[in-house]
Amino acid sequence: MRAVLPWAFFVGLLALIALYFVGAEQGATSLFAGSDVHEWVHDGRHLLGFPCH
C-alpha cells in the first residue's frame, strides 16, 4: 500500500492540473496571456460540460 501512495498522489496532482487547464484557464484566473491554452482545450471544455463562450 505504501508503494502506491506516492503514485496516487502524483496522478491526483496531474488530474487537478488538467482540470484547472480545462476548466479555469481563461479570463481572470488565466496564468498565460492570450487564448492559446483555451484553444488547445476548447473541445475538452465542452465535452466535460464547462461553458466557455
N, C-alpha and C positions, 0 to 999 in steps of 0.2 A: 504494500500500500504506500509506503514512504517513497518508493521509486516513481510512483505515478503522480504524486502530489506536485512536484515541480513542473511536470509536463501539463498537468491540468491547469495550473496557474498560468503557464505560458500560452496555452491555447485560449484560455479565458481572456487574457490580456489582448491577444490578437483579435479575438471576436469583438471586444469593446472598441478597439481602434477601428476595425472595419465598420462597426455600427456607427461610430462617430462620423467617419468619412461619407458613409451612405446617407445618414440621417440628419446631420447637423452642419456639415461643411458648406455653409452658404450664408451670406449676409453678415449679420452682427457677430456670429460665432466663428467666422472664417479665419483660419490660420494662414491661408495663402491668398495673395491678391489675384484678382481675375476670376474667371469661371472655368478654368481648365479642369480642376478636380470635379466640379459639378457635372461637366460634360462627360467625364470618364465614368461616373457612377449614375448617370441620369436614368438609364433603363432599370438599374437595380433599385433606385428610389421608388419608381412606380411599381415594380414587382413586389416590393415589401410594403407598399401602401403609404409611403411618405409623400406628402404633397410638395411640389416644388415650384409650381407656377400656375 
